[in-house]
Amino acid sequence: MILVTGATGKTGGQVAKELAAHNIPIRVLVRNVDKGAGLKDLGAEIAVGDMADKAAVSEALKGADKAVLIMANGEDQLTIEKQFTDCAVAAGVKHLVKLSSMESTKGTAKPIPAMHVASEEHIRASGMNWTMIRPTFFTQNFLNAARTIKASDEIVLALGNAVVAPTDIRDVAEVIRLVLTDDAHLNTSYNLTGPEALSLAQAAEKFSSVLGREIRYVAQPVEEFRKVLTQVGLPEWRVNAVCDEFKLLGDKTSMQTTDTIQQVLGRSPTSVEQFVKDHIDIYQG
Ligand SMILES: NC(=O)c1ccc[n+]([C@@H]2O[C@H](COP(=O)([O-])OP(=O)(O)OC[C@H]3O[C@@H](n4cnc5c(N)ncnc54)[C@H](OP(=O)(O)O)[C@@H]3O)[C@@H](O)[C@H]2O)c1
């Protein structure tokens, strides 16, 4: 049995789908039963509880031999992830797969990457087998651009002159399935990128070529983005951390891709063009 957390979110949801599609028994820990309804339809066992609740986490881990730790970024994330790791050890979990990020390098001052570094360290010291899944910028971040693409043919992001290597969550989920089912991936860290490094203007060109009209990248000032995040009600810690993350990415004007997805999956990572084709309905009027 594999326990998957964050399964009502983007990556965890894709991981649940991927594992269920391969008839791998899963249990998901959800804090909102209504949001978990679709997961039940996949055949997942549902454990209900907040990841901050130690008793609920321990209960959810009962009988699990593997676990996938995925969580939204938040002020308490490190505390919760450390507690989850300790509960997994106590429950006899043999292999813990953690979703981290490629930007999480030792010594970083940025809160989200620093949290991932510390959580990874705690897992490595736990005595369990582990695999760190460290993707860079998700291609699915462009889902948020659907509204402006439809309204004004623009991708508006606070990413300055960033060069990114958009990485498809579907590839990430497939990598996670393979690392869970082949011991060759134990105690390994995988930096995952998409197939090519692109400026945001180049990424917009990919949208243009598939959608058949010109899509432009508009660099939103980070301070404007901060106002939007505050207006939608994000807690202050998260607003600051997300803006810091965007500044980190925005300052990164070169990017080295990795061949890890090709190595693990035996095929090329999914391109931005393919992503747009697969989601064309949400970008067309
Ligand atoms: N975005 C990127 O480009 C990128 C790139 C690399 C790595 N990452 C990493 O990916 C992770 C986020 O993954 P995602 O984008 O798939 O997240 P997401 O879509 O925001 O989903 C987060 C999930 O965590 C769950 N969750 C949060 N707090 C919880 C709690 N206290 N108890 C139970 N469940 C809780 C949410 O449950 P609810 O549905 O109930 O809220 C949801 O299922 C972050 O750690 C981030 O650093 C992101």
The ligand as an SDF file (V2000), in Angstrom:
LIG
                    3D

 48 52  0  0  0  0  0  0  0  0999 V2000
    4.7400   25.1410   -9.0530 N   0  0  0  0  0  0  0  0  0  0  0  0
    5.9210   24.7710   -9.4720 C   0  0  0  0  0  0  0  0  0  0  0  0
    6.3830   25.2050  -10.5420 O   0  0  0  0  0  0  0  0  0  0  0  0
    6.7270   23.7950   -8.6620 C   0  0  0  0  0  0  0  0  0  0  0  0
    7.9140   23.2810   -9.2050 C   0  0  0  0  0  0  0  0  0  0  0  0
    8.6490   22.3590   -8.4350 C   0  0  0  0  0  0  0  0  0  0  0  0
    8.2040   21.9540   -7.1780 C   0  0  0  0  0  0  0  0  0  0  0  0
    7.0370   22.4750   -6.6770 N   0  0  0  0  0  0  0  0  0  0  0  0
    6.5830   22.0310   -5.3450 C   0  0  0  0  0  0  0  0  0  0  0  0
    5.3410   21.3750   -5.5070 O   0  0  0  0  0  0  0  0  0  0  0  0
    4.6490   21.4160   -4.2240 C   0  0  0  0  0  0  0  0  0  0  0  0
    3.2140   21.7760   -4.4500 C   0  0  0  0  0  0  0  0  0  0  0  0
    2.6330   20.8150   -5.2990 O   0  0  0  0  0  0  0  0  0  0  0  0
    1.3060   21.1600   -6.1080 P   0  0  0  0  0  0  0  0  0  0  0  0
    1.5590   22.3580   -6.9720 O   0  0  0  0  0  0  0  0  0  0  0  0
    0.8320   19.9100   -6.7170 O   0  0  0  0  0  0  0  0  0  0  0  0
    0.3650   21.6330   -4.9010 O   0  0  0  0  0  0  0  0  0  0  0  0
   -1.1480   22.0790   -4.9170 P   0  0  0  0  0  0  0  0  0  0  0  0
   -1.8060   21.8540   -6.2370 O   0  0  0  0  0  0  0  0  0  0  0  0
   -1.1940   23.4500   -4.3230 O   0  0  0  0  0  0  0  0  0  0  0  0
   -1.7700   21.0290   -3.8640 O   0  0  0  0  0  0  0  0  0  0  0  0
   -1.3330   21.0040   -2.5470 C   0  0  0  0  0  0  0  0  0  0  0  0
   -1.9370   19.8300   -1.8540 C   0  0  0  0  0  0  0  0  0  0  0  0
   -1.4780   19.8430   -0.4740 O   0  0  0  0  0  0  0  0  0  0  0  0
   -2.6260   19.6380    0.3440 C   0  0  0  0  0  0  0  0  0  0  0  0
   -2.4170   20.1960    1.6610 N   0  0  0  0  0  0  0  0  0  0  0  0
   -1.8530   21.3750    1.9900 C   0  0  0  0  0  0  0  0  0  0  0  0
   -1.8540   21.5390    3.3210 N   0  0  0  0  0  0  0  0  0  0  0  0
   -2.4340   20.4240    3.8290 C   0  0  0  0  0  0  0  0  0  0  0  0
   -2.7250   19.9930    5.1360 C   0  0  0  0  0  0  0  0  0  0  0  0
   -2.3980   20.7390    6.2030 N   0  0  0  0  0  0  0  0  0  0  0  0
   -3.3260   18.7870    5.3010 N   0  0  0  0  0  0  0  0  0  0  0  0
   -3.6710   18.0330    4.2340 C   0  0  0  0  0  0  0  0  0  0  0  0
   -3.4120   18.3890    2.9590 N   0  0  0  0  0  0  0  0  0  0  0  0
   -2.8030   19.5770    2.7770 C   0  0  0  0  0  0  0  0  0  0  0  0
   -3.7510   20.3440   -0.4110 C   0  0  0  0  0  0  0  0  0  0  0  0
   -4.9980   19.9440    0.1280 O   0  0  0  0  0  0  0  0  0  0  0  0
   -6.3290   20.8280   -0.1390 P   0  0  0  0  0  0  0  0  0  0  0  0
   -6.7920   20.4620   -1.5140 O   0  0  0  0  0  0  0  0  0  0  0  0
   -7.2700   20.3830    0.9250 O   0  0  0  0  0  0  0  0  0  0  0  0
   -5.9410   22.2660   -0.0210 O   0  0  0  0  0  0  0  0  0  0  0  0
   -3.4670   19.8390   -1.8160 C   0  0  0  0  0  0  0  0  0  0  0  0
   -3.9360   18.5270   -1.9820 O   0  0  0  0  0  0  0  0  0  0  0  0
    5.3560   22.4610   -3.3750 C   0  0  0  0  0  0  0  0  0  0  0  0
    6.0750   21.8110   -2.3470 O   0  0  0  0  0  0  0  0  0  0  0  0
    6.2920   23.1600   -4.3760 C   0  0  0  0  0  0  0  0  0  0  0  0
    7.4470   23.6520   -3.7460 O   0  0  0  0  0  0  0  0  0  0  0  0
    6.2830   23.3720   -7.3900 C   0  0  0  0  0  0  0  0  0  0  0  0
  1  2  1  0
  2  3  2  0
  2  4  1  0
  4  5  1  0
  4 48  2  0
  5  6  2  0
  6  7  1  0
  7  8  2  0
  8  9  1  0
  8 48  1  0
  9 10  1  0
  9 46  1  0
 10 11  1  0
 11 12  1  0
 11 44  1  0
 12 13  1  0
 13 14  1  0
 14 15  2  0
 14 16  1  0
 14 17  1  0
 17 18  1  0
 18 19  2  0
 18 20  1  0
 18 21  1  0
 21 22  1  0
 22 23  1  0
 23 24  1  0
 23 42  1  0
 24 25  1  0
 25 26  1  0
 25 36  1  0
 26 27  1  0
 26 35  1  0
 27 28  2  0
 28 29  1  0
 29 30  1  0
 29 35  2  0
 30 31  1  0
 30 32  2  0
 32 33  1  0
 33 34  2  0
 34 35  1  0
 36 37  1  0
 36 42  1  0
 37 38  1  0
 38 39  2  0
 38 40  1  0
 38 41  1  0
 42 43  1  0
 44 45  1  0
 44 46  1  0
 46 47  1  0
M  CHG  2   8   1  16  -1
M  END
$$$$
